[in-house]
Amino acid sequence: MENKVSRAEFIKLGGLTLLSAFTSDLAFAGGIPFTDKSTKMDSVLMEKLLLYNDLEAEKILNGNALEGIDKLSNFRFLAGHISIMSAAIGHGASKYYKSKLLEEKIDDYLNGMLNVQYDDGTLDAGGNRQSPPDTAFVLEYMCAAATILNSKNLKKFHVLRDKLKKFIVNAGEAMVTGGVHTPNHRWVVCAALANINSLYPNEKYVHRIDEWLAEGIYLNKDGHYSERSGVYSAVINKAFITMARLLNRPELLDNVNKNLITYYYHTETNGDMISVESRRQDQFMDLTITKFYMQYRYMAILTENPMFAYMVKVIENLPDFKGTILSKDLAFFMENEALKEQITVDAEIVNDFEKFFTLSNLARIRRGNKSITLFGGNDKPVMIVSGRSSNPNFLMYRKGEAILKYMRLSTSFFRMGYFSSEGITKDGNKYVLKETKVADYYQPLALEYRKEDGDYELSPSLDGRFWNKMNFGSRTKSNVKEQNVIIEIKEHGGVLDLEFNVDGPPNVEVTIEMCFKEGSQFTGGEKDVNGNYLLKSGFGELKMGSDSIKIGPGKTEHTNVDLLDSEEYTYHQGSLRTDGVHVYITGFTPFQHKMTIS
């Protein structure tokens, strides 16, 4: 069933809010031409999708992924195999069109999936047992397969259609009654329900969607969903496009539009994605923008925004485009005919900008081949847990292939670890990051709280650094110590002037840590026994290919560059240190230092 949202419907139901989003980026929008026009298929792209899909189908035919299926805890890839095979068997130009061998293989897969499906319609996924949201992710592929096999040209495959329907309808009960864990799960479940309803209409599916939507969709003025996650923004955007298309609710695309504009600014020219401010696991991951491909493509076709067309071109030229999109997603292009259209708007934009996301406390600056990221928006108190932002990287710098992966600052002040700014303020071309750390000592318990056996409550210290059976909440704090860090960063033409000021108790170790991309060549520093570089004075230079980054001047007043994480990590022998070329500047409080990155 195809319920394409027309441009006319889009502008009528969602255009007013969309207009405000485009207006703030007029340099890219070039107007909003929503006029209907005759469309042509992107035949080159479709030929590639078919070619790679057939290659994947051949691999699946020659493999045995079902072996041990009863012990598996991730079924998404098996559902993906079913969608790949269904696309091959259902595409008139595929060498497997209506293939008997492929029919039998799909049948085996469907039997396997039905055997591992619980009576309540769910599947397991890793540690998530009988999980409705993880089953929703599987349904994305199963529903695409069912849409293809429901074609009037494929009537002979009624056995496959019946088994798909049985699996999907069973899972639909879990979608109608089941719960979720995280914010994005709500919209994944809703997309699954929209897909099921398009195949096997029932008002209970739409009613459940409306229950979730009634909670409200959080999208802040920075264009971020609540998780601020690239991984899950891609998931949410895909879900909203599905709901808008199948339920004729184009107003949902307003959220997609705003979020895609945000992730344009979060993308490096080589496709790497900035994720430092994420509240999920990707805040510590290296990612590319490839997972946003179909969202950018769909919205580029629908809105004719040059920015989105530009992003489509970027992704199509990335090394992982073949494995992530071409080899796996033909079924989704067959399910959603709009994706097949040519993008007619020119992908010409001025890829030079300064963008400050005030709610995330994230600044993104691009000057030619220089790219800068400043971050000071961690959730307070800093906790290492899914759902909270806790990345200590406050500066990242790129100059072509030369990459400063991150800059961090740590002090030995009560071993409280890395600097984590309490936001960012902007004054002209200057960004200011600040943090105050406080630690204290404790007085004896007052008479009314004393216990003869000394068995006090196991509780956290008032500064949150540790736990003990000391009943800290009933004690008076004393000998309070405070440390203040101020980092000022001025940008001019892609060059950064930095000024560090750390004040508080004297003789506290201060360490500025810089990590450059693996394989970089660094000169100007002195290497220690662990392979770290100490920039003692003057300037250092990092080279990668034909590009280089200069940093300095340096300073080295101590050589203790290990155990920079807080006691929360070091107590468990953990560390946030990553692979790369590590360069250090060190000193003692009161600490003042100026340096340049260019």
Backbone hydrogen bonds, N-H to C=O, Kabsch-Sander energy under -0.5 kcal/mol:
donor,donor_aa,acceptor,acceptor_aa,energy
3,N,1,M,-0.6
6,S,4,K,-0.6
10,F,6,S,-2.4
11,I,7,R,-2.5
12,K,8,A,-1.7
13,L,9,E,-2.7
14,G,10,F,-2.8
15,G,10,F,-0.7
15,G,11,I,-0.6
18,L,14,G,-1.8
19,L,15,G,-2.4
20,S,16,L,-1.0
21,A,17,T,-1.3
22,F,18,L,-2.5
23,T,19,L,-2.5
24,S,20,S,-1.2
25,D,22,F,-1.8
26,L,23,T,-1.1
28,F,25,D,-2.1
29,A,25,D,-1.9
30,G,26,L,-1.4
34,F,32,I,-1.5
42,D,340,K,-3.5
43,S,41,M,-1.7
46,M,42,D,-2.3
47,E,43,S,-2.3
48,K,44,V,-1.8
49,L,45,L,-2.6
50,L,46,M,-2.2
51,L,47,E,-2.4
52,Y,48,K,-2.7
53,N,49,L,-2.1
54,D,50,L,-2.4
55,L,51,L,-1.8
56,E,52,Y,-2.1
57,A,53,N,-2.7
58,E,54,D,-2.2
59,K,55,L,-1.8
60,I,56,E,-2.4
61,L,57,A,-2.5
62,N,58,E,-1.8
63,G,60,I,-1.0
67,E,64,N,-1.4
69,I,66,L,-2.0
71,K,68,G,-2.0
72,L,69,I,-1.1
79,A,75,F,-2.1
80,G,76,R,-2.2
81,H,77,F,-1.9
82,I,78,L,-1.9
83,S,79,A,-2.0
84,I,80,G,-2.3
85,M,81,H,-2.6
86,S,82,I,-2.3
87,A,83,S,-2.2
88,A,84,I,-1.9
89,I,85,M,-2.6
90,G,86,S,-1.5
91,H,87,A,-1.0
92,G,90,G,-0.6
94,S,91,H,-2.0
97,Y,94,S,-1.6
98,K,89,I,-2.2
99,S,96,Y,-2.5
103,E,99,S,-1.9
104,E,100,K,-2.2
105,K,101,L,-1.9
106,I,102,L,-2.8
107,D,103,E,-2.2
108,D,104,E,-2.0
109,Y,105,K,-2.2
110,L,106,I,-2.8
111,N,107,D,-2.4
112,G,108,D,-2.3
113,M,109,Y,-2.6
114,L,110,L,-2.5
115,N,111,N,-2.0
116,V,112,G,-1.4
117,Q,113,M,-0.8
118,Y,122,T,-2.7
121,G,118,Y,-2.2
123,L,131,S,-0.6
125,A,128,N,-2.5
126,G,73,S,-3.0
128,N,125,A,-2.3
129,R,127,G,-0.9
131,S,123,L,-2.3
131,S,128,N,-0.5
135,T,131,S,-1.7
136,A,132,P,-1.7
137,F,133,P,-1.5
138,V,134,D,-1.4
139,L,135,T,-2.0
140,E,136,A,-1.0
141,Y,137,F,-0.6
141,Y,138,V,-0.9
142,M,138,V,-1.9
143,C,139,L,-3.0
144,A,140,E,-1.0
145,A,141,Y,-2.2
146,A,142,M,-2.2
147,T,143,C,-2.5
148,I,144,A,-2.0
149,L,145,A,-2.5
150,N,146,A,-1.4
151,S,148,I,-1.6
154,L,151,S,-2.0
155,K,152,K,-0.7
157,F,154,L,-1.7
158,H,155,K,-0.6
161,R,157,F,-2.2
162,D,158,H,-2.5
163,K,159,V,-2.0
164,L,160,L,-2.6
165,K,161,R,-2.6
166,K,162,D,-2.3
167,F,163,K,-2.3
168,I,164,L,-2.9
169,V,165,K,-3.0
170,N,166,K,-2.1
171,A,167,F,-2.5
172,G,168,I,-2.0
173,E,169,V,-1.1
173,E,170,N,-0.8
174,A,170,N,-0.9
175,M,171,A,-1.8
176,V,172,G,-1.9
177,T,173,E,-1.7
178,G,174,A,-2.9
185,H,182,T,-0.9
186,R,182,T,-0.8
186,R,183,P,-1.0
187,W,183,P,-0.6
187,W,184,N,-0.5
188,V,184,N,-1.8
189,V,185,H,-2.6
190,C,186,R,-1.9
191,A,187,W,-2.3
192,A,188,V,-2.2
193,L,189,V,-2.4
194,A,190,C,-2.4
195,N,191,A,-2.4
196,I,192,A,-2.6
197,N,193,L,-2.8
198,S,194,A,-1.8
199,L,195,N,-1.3
200,Y,196,I,-3.5
205,Y,202,N,-1.6
206,V,202,N,-0.9
207,H,203,E,-2.5
208,R,204,K,-1.8
209,I,205,Y,-1.8
210,D,206,V,-2.4
211,E,207,H,-1.6
212,W,208,R,-1.8
213,L,209,I,-2.7
214,A,210,D,-1.8
215,E,212,W,-1.7
216,G,213,L,-1.9
218,Y,216,G,-0.6
219,L,217,I,-0.6
220,N,224,H,-2.4
223,G,220,N,-2.2
228,R,225,Y,-1.7
233,S,229,S,-2.2
234,A,230,G,-1.9
235,V,231,V,-1.2
236,I,232,Y,-2.6
237,N,233,S,-2.9
238,K,234,A,-1.9
239,A,235,V,-1.9
240,F,236,I,-2.7
241,I,237,N,-2.3
242,T,238,K,-2.0
243,M,239,A,-2.4
244,A,240,F,-2.9
245,R,241,I,-2.4
246,L,242,T,-2.6
247,L,243,M,-2.3
248,N,244,A,-0.6
249,R,244,A,-1.2
252,L,249,R,-2.0
253,L,250,P,-1.7
254,D,251,E,-1.2
255,N,252,L,-0.8
256,V,252,L,-1.0
257,N,253,L,-2.8
258,K,254,D,-2.1
259,N,255,N,-2.4
260,L,256,V,-2.5
261,I,257,N,-1.7
262,T,258,K,-1.9
263,Y,259,N,-2.1
264,Y,260,L,-1.1
265,Y,261,I,-1.2
266,H,262,T,-0.7
267,T,264,Y,-1.4
268,E,272,D,-3.4
271,G,268,E,-2.1
273,M,287,L,-2.5
274,I,266,H,-3.5
278,S,275,S,-1.8
279,R,227,E,-2.7
283,Q,280,R,-1.9
284,F,281,Q,-1.6
285,M,282,D,-1.5
287,L,285,M,-0.6
289,I,271,G,-1.8
291,K,288,T,-0.6
292,F,289,I,-2.2
293,Y,290,T,-2.2
296,Y,292,F,-2.7
297,R,293,Y,-2.7
298,Y,294,M,-2.6
299,M,295,Q,-2.3
300,A,296,Y,-2.2
301,I,297,R,-2.2
302,L,298,Y,-2.1
303,T,299,M,-2.9
304,E,300,A,-1.6
308,F,305,N,-0.5
309,A,305,N,-1.9
310,Y,306,P,-2.6
311,M,307,M,-1.9
312,V,308,F,-2.1
313,K,309,A,-1.9
314,V,310,Y,-2.4
315,I,311,M,-2.5
316,E,312,V,-2.4
317,N,313,K,-0.9
317,N,314,V,-0.9
318,L,315,I,-1.8
321,F,318,L,-1.6
324,T,320,D,-2.2
325,I,321,F,-2.3
326,L,321,F,-1.9
327,S,322,K,-2.3
328,K,325,I,-1.2
329,D,325,I,-2.6
332,F,329,D,-0.7
333,F,329,D,-1.3
334,M,330,L,-1.9
335,E,331,A,-1.9
336,N,332,F,-2.1
337,E,335,E,-0.6
339,L,336,N,-1.6
340,K,337,E,-1.6
341,E,338,A,-1.3
342,Q,40,K,-2.9
344,T,342,Q,-0.7
348,E,346,D,-1.2
349,I,347,A,-0.6
351,N,349,I,-1.1
352,D,350,V,-2.1
353,F,366,R,-0.9
355,K,364,R,-3.1
357,F,355,K,-0.6
357,F,362,L,-3.5
358,T,356,F,-1.0
361,N,357,F,-1.3
362,L,357,F,-1.9
363,A,374,L,-2.6
364,R,355,K,-3.0
365,I,372,I,-2.4
366,R,353,F,-3.2
367,R,370,K,-2.5
370,K,367,R,-2.1
371,S,398,R,-2.4
372,I,365,I,-3.0
373,T,396,M,-2.6
374,L,363,A,-2.2
375,F,394,F,-1.8
376,G,361,N,-2.5
379,D,389,S,-1.5
385,V,383,M,-1.3
387,G,279,R,-2.8
388,R,385,V,-1.7
394,F,392,P,-0.6
394,F,407,M,-2.0
395,L,407,M,-0.9
396,M,373,T,-2.4
397,Y,404,L,-1.8
398,R,371,S,-2.7
399,K,402,A,-2.8
400,G,369,N,-2.2
402,A,399,K,-1.8
404,L,397,Y,-3.5
405,K,403,I,-1.0
405,K,515,C,-1.5
406,Y,515,C,-1.4
407,M,395,L,-1.6
408,R,513,E,-2.6
410,S,511,T,-2.5
411,T,417,G,-1.1
412,S,509,E,-1.8
414,F,412,S,-0.7
415,R,412,S,-1.2
416,M,413,F,-1.9
417,G,411,T,-0.5
419,F,409,L,-3.7
422,E,434,K,-3.7
423,G,376,G,-1.9
423,G,421,S,-1.1
425,T,432,V,-2.2
427,D,430,K,-3.2
430,K,427,D,-1.9
431,Y,489,I,-3.0
432,V,425,T,-2.9
433,L,487,I,-2.8
434,K,423,G,-0.6
435,E,485,V,-2.0
437,K,483,Q,-2.6
439,A,481,K,-2.4
441,Y,478,S,-2.8
443,Q,476,T,-2.7
446,A,474,S,-0.5
449,Y,446,A,-2.0
450,R,446,A,-0.6
450,R,447,L,-1.2
454,G,451,K,-1.2
456,Y,454,G,-1.6
459,S,457,E,-0.7
459,S,468,N,-2.5
461,S,466,F,-3.3
464,G,461,S,-2.0
468,N,459,S,-2.3
470,M,457,E,-0.7
470,M,468,N,-2.0
471,N,457,E,-1.7
474,S,471,N,-1.7
475,R,472,F,-2.1
478,S,441,Y,-2.3
481,K,439,A,-3.4
483,Q,437,K,-2.7
484,N,503,D,-2.9
485,V,435,E,-2.7
486,I,501,N,-2.7
487,I,433,L,-2.9
488,E,499,E,-2.4
489,I,431,Y,-2.9
490,K,497,D,-2.8
491,E,429,N,-2.1
492,H,495,V,-2.3
495,V,492,H,-1.6
496,L,597,I,-2.8
497,D,490,K,-2.6
498,L,496,L,-0.5
498,L,595,M,-3.3
499,E,488,E,-2.3
500,F,593,H,-3.2
501,N,486,I,-2.1
502,V,591,F,-2.5
503,D,484,N,-2.8
507,N,589,T,-2.5
508,V,505,P,-0.6
510,V,587,G,-3.0
511,T,410,S,-2.9
512,I,585,I,-3.3
513,E,408,R,-2.6
513,E,511,T,-0.6
514,M,583,V,-2.6
515,C,406,Y,-2.4
516,F,514,M,-0.5
516,F,581,V,-3.0
517,K,403,I,-2.3
520,S,517,K,-1.7
521,Q,543,K,-2.6
522,F,520,S,-0.5
523,T,541,E,-2.3
526,E,534,L,-2.4
528,D,532,N,-2.9
531,G,528,D,-1.7
533,Y,582,H,-2.7
534,L,526,E,-2.8
535,L,533,Y,-0.6
535,L,584,Y,-2.5
536,K,534,L,-1.3
540,G,551,I,-3.0
541,E,523,T,-2.7
542,L,549,I,-3.0
543,K,521,Q,-2.7
544,M,547,D,-2.4
547,D,544,M,-1.9
549,I,542,L,-2.3
551,I,540,G,-2.5
552,G,596,T,-1.2
554,G,538,G,-1.5
555,K,535,L,-1.3
556,T,536,K,-0.7
561,V,559,T,-1.5
567,E,415,R,-1.7
569,Y,566,S,-1.5
570,T,566,S,-2.2
571,Y,567,E,-2.2
572,H,569,Y,-1.4
573,Q,570,T,-1.5
574,G,569,Y,-2.5
581,V,516,F,-2.4
582,H,580,G,-0.7
583,V,514,M,-3.0
584,Y,533,Y,-2.6
585,I,512,I,-1.9
586,T,555,K,-2.5
587,G,510,V,-2.1
589,T,508,V,-1.7
591,F,502,V,-2.5
592,Q,590,P,-0.5
593,H,500,F,-1.9
595,M,498,L,-2.4
596,T,552,G,-3.2
597,I,496,L,-2.4
598,S,550,K,-2.3
